[in-house]
C-alpha cells in the first residue's frame, strides 16, 4: 500500500516548510488508513540512524495525514531535536500505511519482518498504562 510517491510527498512537505512554500499536490490517491512517517539520517556514510518517527493508529486521510506527520515526526519527536534544514541532504524518509489489524492469540503469535506489533500493558506497581508500536521493519532490523 505504501509507495515511493508517499515518501516523496513527505519530503516535499518538509522542504516546503523550510522554504516557506506550498507543498505540491501528491501523486497518490487519498484513502483512509493509520500511518507513520519515519526519518533517518545518514551520518558519516554509515548506517542511517533514526531521526524521527511518529504516526497514528487512528485512520486518517492519507494526504492530510502524511502532510501533518511528515512535519510532526521531523520537528516534534520528543526523542530528538527538531530536524534542521541543513540535514535535508542526509535524510531518508519511509512511510508506513497500516492495514489488516488482528488480535494475537498470545505474545508469540506474529512473524518478525511481516507483522508490526502493538504492545499494551499496565505496570503492576504504579498501575500506569503503557503502550509501544513497532512497525514491521523494526523487529527485523533490531533482531
C-alpha positions as CSV (number, residue, x, y, z in Angstrom):
1,X,0.0,0.0,0.0
2,X,2.7,2.5,0.9
3,X,4.7,3.7,-2.1
4,X,7.5,5.9,-3.2
5,X,5.2,8.8,-4.0
6,X,4.0,9.0,-0.4
7,X,7.6,9.3,0.8
8,X,8.3,11.9,-1.8
9,X,5.3,13.9,-0.7
10,X,6.6,13.8,2.9
11,X,10.0,15.1,1.7
12,X,8.3,17.8,-0.4
13,X,6.3,18.8,2.7
14,X,9.4,19.2,4.9
15,X,11.4,21.1,2.2
16,X,8.5,23.4,1.6
17,X,8.2,24.0,5.3
18,X,11.8,25.3,5.3
19,X,11.3,27.3,2.1
20,X,8.0,28.9,3.3
21,X,6.4,27.4,0.2
22,X,3.2,25.5,-0.6
23,X,3.6,21.7,-0.8
24,X,2.9,20.5,-4.4
25,X,0.0,18.1,-4.8
26,X,0.7,14.5,-4.1
27,X,1.0,11.8,-6.8
28,X,-1.1,9.2,-5.0
29,X,-4.8,8.7,-4.2
30,X,-6.3,9.7,-1.0
31,X,-7.6,6.9,1.3
32,X,-8.3,6.4,5.0
33,X,-5.7,4.4,7.0
34,X,-3.4,4.6,10.1
35,X,0.0,5.8,9.0
36,X,3.6,6.6,10.2
37,X,6.4,8.7,8.8
38,X,10.0,7.8,9.7
39,X,13.0,10.0,9.1
40,X,16.5,8.6,9.2
41,X,19.8,10.4,8.8
42,X,23.0,9.1,7.2
43,X,25.9,10.1,9.4
44,X,29.5,9.8,8.1
45,X,28.4,7.5,5.3
46,X,27.3,4.9,7.9
47,X,24.1,3.1,8.6
48,X,21.1,5.5,8.6
49,X,20.1,6.5,12.2
50,X,16.6,7.2,13.4
51,X,15.9,10.9,13.4
52,X,12.1,10.9,14.0
53,X,9.1,8.5,13.7
54,X,5.6,9.5,14.6
55,X,2.3,8.4,13.3
56,X,-1.2,7.4,14.3
57,X,-3.1,4.2,14.9
58,X,-6.3,6.0,14.1
59,X,-7.3,6.1,10.4
60,X,-6.5,9.4,8.7
61,X,-6.9,10.7,5.2
62,X,-3.5,9.9,3.7
63,X,-2.8,13.2,2.0
64,X,-3.5,15.4,5.1
65,X,-2.1,12.7,7.4
66,X,1.2,12.4,5.6
67,X,1.5,16.2,5.5
68,X,0.8,16.5,9.2
69,X,3.0,13.6,10.3
70,X,5.9,14.5,8.0
71,X,6.3,17.7,10.0
72,X,5.4,16.2,13.4
73,X,7.9,13.4,13.1
74,X,10.6,15.8,11.8
75,X,10.1,18.6,14.2
76,X,8.3,17.3,17.3
77,X,9.5,13.8,18.1
78,X,10.5,14.3,21.8
79,X,13.3,11.8,21.5
80,X,15.3,14.1,19.1
81,X,16.0,17.7,18.5
82,X,14.0,19.1,15.5
83,X,15.4,18.3,12.1
84,X,17.2,21.3,10.7
85,X,17.2,22.4,7.0
86,X,20.9,21.7,6.8
87,X,20.2,18.0,7.4
88,X,17.9,17.6,4.4
89,X,20.6,16.2,2.0
90,X,21.3,13.4,4.6
91,X,17.8,12.3,5.3
92,X,15.8,9.3,4.2
93,X,12.1,9.0,4.6
94,X,9.9,5.9,4.8
95,X,6.2,5.8,5.2
96,X,4.0,3.0,6.6
97,X,0.3,2.5,5.9
98,X,-1.2,0.2,8.4
99,X,-3.8,-2.4,7.3
100,X,-5.3,-5.7,8.4
101,X,-5.2,-5.5,12.1
102,X,-5.7,-8.7,14.0
103,X,-5.6,-9.6,17.7
104,X,-2.8,-12.1,18.5
105,X,-3.6,-15.3,20.3
106,X,-0.5,-14.9,22.5
107,X,2.7,-12.9,22.6
108,X,4.4,-15.2,20.0
109,X,1.5,-15.0,17.5
110,X,3.3,-12.8,15.0
111,X,6.0,-13.1,12.4
112,X,9.2,-11.0,12.5
113,X,9.6,-9.0,9.3
114,X,6.0,-9.5,8.2
115,X,3.9,-8.1,11.1
116,X,4.1,-5.0,13.2
117,X,3.1,-5.3,16.8
118,X,1.3,-3.1,19.3
119,X,2.1,-3.9,22.9
120,X,-0.2,-2.6,25.6
121,X,0.2,-3.3,29.3
122,X,-0.3,-1.9,32.8
123,X,2.7,-1.5,35.1
124,X,1.8,-3.5,38.2
125,X,3.4,-1.2,40.8
126,X,2.2,2.2,39.5
127,X,-0.9,0.9,37.7
128,X,0.2,3.1,34.8
129,X,-0.9,2.0,31.3
130,X,1.9,1.8,28.7
131,X,2.0,1.0,25.0
132,X,4.5,0.7,22.2
133,X,4.1,0.3,18.5
134,X,6.7,-1.4,16.4
135,X,6.4,-1.2,12.6
136,X,7.1,-4.4,10.7
137,X,10.7,-3.5,9.8
138,X,11.8,-2.6,13.4
139,X,11.9,-6.1,14.9
140,X,13.6,-7.5,11.8
141,X,16.2,-4.7,11.9
142,X,16.8,-4.9,15.6
143,X,17.0,-8.7,15.8
